[in-house]
Amino acid sequence: MSDTITAELVSIDADLGADKAAVIRALADRVAAQGRADSGQALFDDAWAREQKDETGLPGGIAIPHAKSASVTTPSLAFARLAPGVDFGAPDGPADVVFLIAAPDTAAEAHLAILSKLARSLMQDEFTGALRAAKTPDEIVAIVDAAIGEGPASSAPAAEAAAPAAPASADAPRARIVAVTACATGIAHTFMAADALTAAGKAEGVDLVVEPQGSSGYKALPQSVIDEADAVIFAVDVDVRQPERFAGKPVVRSGVKRGIEEPKQMIAEAIAASKDPSAARVSAATATSATAAPAAGQSLGRRIQRILLTGVSYMIPFVAGGGLLIALGFLFGGYNVTEHANDVVLNNALWDLPAGGLGQYIGSVFFVIGATSMGFLVSALAGYIAFAIADRPGLAPGFVAGAVAVLMNAGFIGGIVGGLLAGFIAAAIGRIDAPRWLRGLMPVVIIPLLASIVASGLMLLFLGRPIAWLMQVMNEWLTGLAGTSGIVLVGVILGLMMCFDLGGPVNKVAYAFATAGLASASADNPAPYLIMAAVMCSGMVPPLAMALASTVLDRRRFTTVERENGVAAWLLGASFISEGAIPFAAADPLRVIPASMLGGALTGALSMAFAVQSLAPHGGIFVFFAINPIWGFLIALAAGTIVSALAVVALKRFVGAKTPAAEAVAA
């Protein structure tokens, strides 16, 4: 008998709350109370994060919230038969049969297969009918155990076990379709969609074979079966593994849930696509991309957001590692390490130390490595934006376009534009139906070559110069203000600029203006030191404010990933790495950027009012020895951080606030 579900995990005809958040929380707490999870709150957070991606309500009054969570110690099923039912987002109304599927994030294949077998059983009317008729928790356990206790669910394609489909007619040949199903966790929806498509194919007289790509692995369809198929169905929430196997096939795409709810419609669309020469087709260059063929119902905004977040996620290691190394360079080598770092690294060694000794040498090494890493920032951003659109063929054109953006002083915004151009151009070229003899060269030669020429050419010919001109105009304007009595106003303006695009061209104009003036700074001309302090202090506000808001003030307004980024943002902000706030701004720019600018403006003004000076151009709090008075710097920084954090929380709460269910995600 399986120990995945016990009578203590079963609730019959229970009222667990008015919304799905309350139901999921109650079931998660029950799993934890039985010692099967370290924390009911952590399990709830993970299950709720999965629910936010795609609601788990299914037709027939069923809901299967589920998660792989580090807090789960024993694979578990918690069951509730609700009275009254609760809305889980199914098209036909509330759910009264709810399973919380809880798996450890390191669950063994056998355990994941058992949980997946339950999900497939829920597609059978006999199984759900028995659950509704049961009178005791022990009966529920016996019914579930009968469904999952015979052994692990097979990882073979679902259709292989199905009886042959009845022919549509005596003479007409049957359509042949292959399908792939996959969800984010690979436990439930993956296999339910596979079974729904298999059953619908049998009913419609279609030869349909499904490859469920679950967490416990998958058995790839024979290439001969794929080659003979008339069309492909991708019912997936994640990238298809080995998409090149399906290259050239007409394709119908959707989220995995549509494969459960509308399998017959998807099969009909696939049959129609097989007869339409202009139908979308799978390209090896774009099969896993975010734009090759968007999932049904996905808006352009959601697609662009996913693309940008992919680029940012790959860029962050360059920012974090490089920025912290630069800060360590200042700490060990002094605030003037920038003047001699390259010479020291090239001309000295551990056995031939420079005049400044070991500290100067180590600081120079850290600084050079960090500066080199930061030099890849824009190129990495652009490259992986293009990768998110066009997969590997877009990577090289994106990196080149990012490098051109740096060359043209287009910065962060230029990297985004270049990456989008490179990705979309590469994806468009990849959709060309090339001759068979040329297909092998397309992803490694033709697409990167043509996309690099077009995307980088557009950056060089049309986009770089306007941004450079704008930077020059703004630089001259700020220089004029700095020479007047409006020094506090300069602090406000610089604070706004530092927080506007978080490392982009506007931010870089302010930073370049500050660092360029240091060469002329002296005891008789302290204005450049004042400007440098205001710029650095203001630039620290966005990541520190997002860290404060997401990890302390109101954690429930932020996703699990954002809260994790918030922990890292404390250190990034303290190191004067404004880019630490980019993940927050990319996900919610209309709230994060105005809130950051508000705090940055206050910090810049206070820094100027306190006459704070910084002799170091970078390093944040780690170059405290080069900042005077340090108390003024800290007060200005704290004030701006608190104001920005409160502002972003208020905007998230009162401007386009989430639904009460979403707000139930507790700290």
LUMMI-686511 format. One record per residue (C-alpha): x, y negated, z negated. Coordinates in steps of 0.25 Angstrom, whole numbers, padded with zeros to 4 digits, always signed. Each point is the difference from the previous one (the first is absolute). Last residue first. Layout:
XYZ...
This chain:
+0021-0147-0016-0013+0004+0004-0006+0002+0013-0014-0003-0002+0001-0013+0009-0001+0009+0012-0014+0005-0005-0004-0014-0003+0003-0004+0014+0012-0008+0003+0001-0015-0001-0001-0008+0013+0005-0012-0008-0003+0001-0015+0009+0012-0005+0011+0000+0011+0001-0015+0000+0000-0001-0016+0011+0011+0000+0008-0007+0010-0001-0014-0007+0003+0006-0014+0013+0006+0006+0004-0013+0008-0002-0008-0013+0008+0009-0009+0011+0001+0010+0001-0015+0002+0000-0003-0015+0011+0011-0002+0009-0005+0011-0001-0014-0005+0003+0004-0014+0011+0009+0004+0007-0011+0008-0001-0010-0010+0006+0009-0011+0011+0003+0009+0005-0014+0001+0008+0002+0008+0001+0012+0009+0014+0006+0004+0001+0009-0012-0015+0005+0002+0005+0006+0013-0007+0013-0003-0013-0007-0002-0001-0002+0015+0012+0004+0008+0001-0010+0011+0005-0014+0004+0008-0001-0013+0003-0014-0005-0014-0002-0005-0005-0013-0007-0012-0002-0008-0004-0015-0001-0012+0004-0009-0010-0008+0010+0007+0007+0012-0002+0014-0006-0014-0004-0004-0004-0004+0014+0006+0013+0006-0007+0008-0010-0014-0006+0002+0001+0001+0015+0004+0015-0001-0012+0003-0009-0009-0006+0010+0007+0006+0012-0001+0014-0006-0015-0001-0003-0002-0005+0015+0009+0012+0005-0007+0011-0009-0014-0003+0003-0001-0001+0015+0012+0009+0002-0006+0012-0006+0007+0013+0004+0012-0007+0007+0001-0010-0011+0001+0011-0011+0010+0008+0008+0008-0013+0003+0001-0004-0015+0014+0006-0002+0004-0008+0013+0002-0012-0010+0013+0007-0004+0005-0010-0011+0007+0011-0009-0011-0002-0011-0010+0002+0011+0005+0013+0005+0002+0005-0014-0015-0003-0004-0004+0004+0014+0004+0015-0002-0011+0001-0010-0010-0007+0009+0003+0009+0011-0005+0012-0009-0013-0008-0003-0002-0003+0015+0001+0015+0003-0010+0003-0011-0009-0011+0006-0002-0013-0006-0012-0007-0007+0000+0010-0011+0014-0004-0005-0006-0014-0005+0011-0008-0008+0011+0010-0002+0005+0009+0011-0007-0006+0012-0001-0015-0004+0014-0001-0006+0007+0007+0011-0007-0008+0010+0004-0013-0007+0015+0005-0001+0000+0003+0015-0006-0013+0004+0007-0009-0010+0015+0003+0003+0000-0009+0012-0004-0012-0008+0012+0002-0009+0009+0001+0011-0005-0012+0008-0001-0009-0012+0014+0004-0005+0006-0002+0014-0007-0014+0001+0006-0004-0013+0014+0004+0004-0002-0007+0013-0004-0013-0008+0013+0000-0009+0007-0010+0008+0010-0007-0009+0003+0013-0007+0002+0007+0014-0009+0006+0011+0004-0002+0014+0002+0015+0003-0012+0003-0008-0009-0007+0010+0000+0011+0010-0005+0010-0011-0012-0008-0003-0005-0003+0014+0003+0015+0004-0009+0004-0011-0011-0009+0004+0001+0004+0014+0001+0014-0004-0013+0000-0007-0007-0007+0012+0007+0011+0009-0004+0012-0008+0005+0004-0013-0013+0000-0008-0009-0007+0010-0006-0012-0007+0007+0002-0014+0013-0007+0003-0007-0011+0008-0009-0004-0011+0011+0000-0010+0008-0009+0010-0011-0010+0001-0003-0001-0015+0015-0001-0003+0001-0011+0011-0012-0007-0007+0009+0000-0013+0011-0007+0008-0009-0011+0005+0010-0011-0004+0006+0001+0014+0012+0008+0006-0007+0013-0001-0011-0004+0008+0008-0003+0013+0007+0014-0002-0014+0006+0000-0004-0006+0013+0013+0004+0007-0002+0014-0004-0014+0000+0004+0003-0004+0014+0012+0009+0001-0009+0012-0004-0011-0004+0009+0010+0000+0012+0006+0014-0004-0015+0005+0000-0003-0006+0014+0014+0005+0005-0002+0015-0004-0014+0003+0006+0001-0002+0015+0012+0005+0007+0008+0007-0011-0012+0007-0007-0007+0003+0013+0013+0006+0006+0001+0008-0013-0014+0006+0002+0002+0003+0015+0014+0005+0001-0001+0008-0013-0013+0006+0005+0006+0004+0013+0012+0007-0006-0007+0007-0012-0011+0005+0009+0009+0005+0012+0011+0007-0008-0003+0009-0012-0016+0000+0000-0001+0000+0015+0011+0009+0004-0006+0013-0002-0013-0005+0007+0007-0003+0013-0001+0014+0006-0014+0001-0004-0004-0012+0008-0004-0012-0010-0014-0002-0004+0003-0014-0007-0005+0000-0014+0015-0001-0005+0001-0013+0007-0011-0006-0008+0005+0005-0013+0014-0006+0003-0007-0013+0003-0008+0001-0012+0012+0003-0009+0010-0010+0006-0010-0011-0001-0004+0003-0014+0014+0001-0005+0004-0013+0007-0012-0007-0006+0003+0006-0014+0015-0003+0001-0003-0014+0005-0008-0002-0013+0011+0004-0009+0011-0008+0007-0002-0008+0013+0015-0005+0000+0002+0004+0014+0010+0010-0003-0008+0005-0011-0012+0002+0009+0010+0007+0010+0004+0010-0011-0015+0003-0002-0003+0002+0015+0012+0010+0000-0005+0007-0012-0014+0001+0006+0005+0005+0014+0008+0011-0007-0012+0005-0009-0011-0001+0011+0004+0014+0006+0000+0006-0014-0015-0003-0003-0007-0010+0008-0008-0008-0010+0006+0003-0013+0014+0001+0007-0002-0014+0005-0003-0005-0014+0012+0008-0004+0009-0007+0009-0005-0014-0003+0002+0002-0015+0013+0007+0002+0005-0011+0009-0004-0011-0010+0006+0006-0012+0013+0006+0006+0008-0012-0004-0004+0002-0014+0008+0013+0000+0012-0007+0005-0001-0011-0011-0001+0011-0010+0012+0007+0004+0008-0013+0001-0005-0005-0014+0003+0013-0007+0014+0001+0006+0002-0015-0003-0004+0002-0015+0009+0012-0001+0012-0008+0005-0003-0012-0008-0002+0008-0013+0013+0008+0002+0008-0013+0001-0002-0014+0004+0013-0001+0007-0004+0012+0009+0003+0015-0003+0010+0008+0007-0002+0014-0005-0015-0001+0000+0001-0006+0013+0002-0013+0007-0001-0006+0014-0013+0004+0006-0008+0000-0013+0006-0013-0005-0001-0007+0013-0015+0003+0001-0003-0004-0014+0007-0013+0000-0010-0011+0001-0012+0008-0004+0006+0004-0013-0001-0015-0005-0011+0004-0010+0010+0009-0007+0005+0014+0004-0006+0009-0010-0014-0006-0001+0000-0006+0013+0003+0013+0007-0010+0007-0009-0011-0010+0005+0004+0004+0015-0001+0015-0004-0014-0003-0005-0004-0006+0012+0006+0010+0009-0007+0012-0007-0013-0006-0002-0001-0007+0014+0005+0012+0008-0008+0010-0008-0012-0009+0003+0000+0000+0015-0005+0014+0002-0013-0003-0008-0001-0014+0007-0001+0006+0014-0010+0011-0005-0008-0011-0007+0000-0008+0013-0006+0011+0008-0010+0004-0010-0005-0015+0000+0000-0001+0015-0009+0013+0000-0009-0006-0011-0002-0013+0007-0003+0007+0013-0011+0007-0007-0001+0015-0002-0014+0006+0002+0005+0012+0008+0015+0002-0002+0008-0008+0009+0006+0005+0013+0015-0002+0002+0000-0011-0010+0005+0005-0013+0010+0009+0007+0001+0015-0002-0003+0004+0014+0006-0012+0006+0013+0004+0007-0004+0015+0002-0013-0006+0007-0013+0006-0003-0011-0005+0010-0011-0010+0000-0010+0002+0011+0002-0006+0014-0001+0013+0007-0013+0004-0007-0004+0015+0000+0008+0004-0012-0005-0013-0007-0015+0005+0001+0004+0013-0006+0007-0007-0011-0012-0010-0002-0009+0012-0001+0009+0007-0010+0001-0013-0009-0015-0001+0000-0002+0014-0004+0010-0002-0012-0007-0012-0005+0001+0000-0015+0012+0009-0003+0008-0004+0012-0004-0014-0003+0007+0001-0014+0013+0003+0006+0001-0013+0006-0002-0001+0015+0007+0003+0013-0005+0006+0014+0012+0004+0009+0002+0004+0015+0012+0008+0000+0013-0006+0006+0009+0004-0013-0006+0010-0009+0013+0006-0005+0006-0014-0001-0009-0002-0012+0010+0008-0009-0008-0003-0013-0012-0009+0002+0001-0013-0008-0010-0002-0012-0015-0002-0001-0003+0011+0010-0011+0005+0009+0009+0002+0013-0008+0007+0011+0007+0005+0012-0005+0002+0014-0001+0011+0011+0009+0010-0007+0008+0010+0008+0013-0007-0004-0004+0000-0015-0003+0015+0000+0014+0002+0007+0007-0008-0011-0005+0009-0010-0007-0008-0011+0009-0004-0012-0002+0007-0013-0001-0010-0011+0006-0004-0013-0006+0000-0014-0003-0015+0001-0009+0003+0012+0001-0001+0015-0012+0007+0004+0002+0005+0014-0014+0002+0007-0004+0009+0012-0012-0003+0008-0006+0008+0011-0013-0007+0002-0014+0006+0000-0006-0012-0008-0003+0009-0012+0014+0006-0001+0006-0014+0002-0008-0006-0011+0004+0011-0009+0015-0002+0003-0002-0015-0001-0006+0001-0014+0010+0011-0004+0012-0009+0003-0006-0013-0006-0002+0008-0013+0014+0005+0001+0007-0014+0001-0011-0007-0009+0004+0008-0012+0015+0002-0003+0009-0007+0010+0002-0012-0009-0001-0011+0011-0009+0008+0009+0003+0009+0012-0008+0007+0011+0006+0004+0014-0009+0004+0011+0001+0009+0013-0011+0000+0010-0004+0010+0011-0013-0003+0007-0007+0013+0004-0001+0004+0015-0015-0002+0005-0006+0013+0006-0008+0007-0011-0002-0013-0007+0006-0007-0012+0008+0012-0004-0002+0005-0014+0012-0003-0008+0009+0012-0005-0001+0003-0015+0008-0009-0009+0012+0005-0006+0010-0007+0009-0008-0013+0000+0005-0004-0013+0014+0000+0004+0009+0008-0009+0004-0005-0013-0009+0010-0007-0007-0003-0013+0008+0006-0011-0006+0012-0007-0014+0006-0003-0002-0010-0012-0005-0012+0008-0014+0002+0003-0003+0011-0010+0007-0009-0011-0009-0011+0004-0013+0008-0002+0005+0006-0013+0004-0014-0005-0013-0005+0003-0007+0011-0007+0009-0002-0012-0004-0014-0001-0015+0004-0001-0013-0001+0008+0005+0002+0015-0010-0004+0011+0008-0013+0005+0013+0008+0000-0007+0011+0008-0005-0009+0010+0014-0006+0002+0005+0014+0003-0011+0004+0009+0000-0013+0008+0015+0003+0004+0008-0013+0002+0004+0000-0015+0007+0013+0002+0011-0007+0009+0003-0009-0011+0001+0011-0010+0010+0007+0009+0008-0013+0000+0002+0001-0015+0004+0015+0001+0010-0004+0011+0006-0011-0008+0002+0010-0011+0007+0010+0009+0009-0011+0006+0005-0004-0013-0004-0014-0006+0011-0010-0001-0009-0012+0000-0008+0008-0010-0015+0003+0005-0013-0006-0005-0013+0003+0008-0011-0008-0006-0013+0008+0004-0013-0007+0001-0014+0005+0004-0011-0010-0002+0005-0010+0011-0008-0012+0004-0005-0003+0014+0001+0005+0014+0011-0008+0006+0010+0005-0012+0006-0012-0007+0002+0006-0014-0014-0004-0005-0004+0006-0013-0010+0011-0003-0009-0001-0012+0002+0010-0006+0014+0005+0004+0005+0014+0002+0014-0002-0004+0012+0009+0002+0015-0002-0004+0010+0009+0009+0014+0001-0005+0014+0002+0004+0008+0000-0013+0010-0011-0004-0007-0012+0006+0006-0013-0003+0009+0000+0012-0013-0001+0008-0005+0006+0013-0014-0005+0001-0014+0003+0002-0014-0005+0001-0009+0010+0006-0014-0004+0001-0013+0007+0005-0014-0004+0002-0002+0007+0013+0009-0009+0009+0013-0003-0007+0005-0011-0010+0015-0001-0001+0002-0015+0004+0012-0003+0008+0013-0008-0005-0007-0005-0012-0003+0015-0005+0014+0003+0001+0004-0011-0009-0011+0004-0009+0005+0014-0001+0014-0005-0003-0005-0010-0011-0009+0011-0006+0011+0009-0001+0009-0010-0007-0012-0004-0009-0003+0014-0004+0015+0002-0004+0008+0012-0002-0009+0009+0008-0005+0014-0002+0000-0001-0015-0015+0002-0001-0002-0015-0003+0008-0004+0012-0010+0007+0009-0012-0006-0007+0006-0013+0001+0001+0001+0015-0014+0005+0001-0005-0012-0008+0009-0010+0008-0005+0006+0013-0015-0002-0004+0002-0014-0005+0007-0004+0013-0011+0006+0007-0011-0009-0005-0011+0001-0011+0007+0009-0010+0002+0014-0004-0014+0004-0001+0000+0015+0000-0009+0011+0006+0012+0010-0002+0014-0004-0004+0011+0010+0002+0015-0001-0004-0002+0007-0013-0006+0012+0007+0013+0002+0007+0005-0003+0014+0014+0003+0006+0002+0011-0009-0004+0010+0011-0005+0014-0004
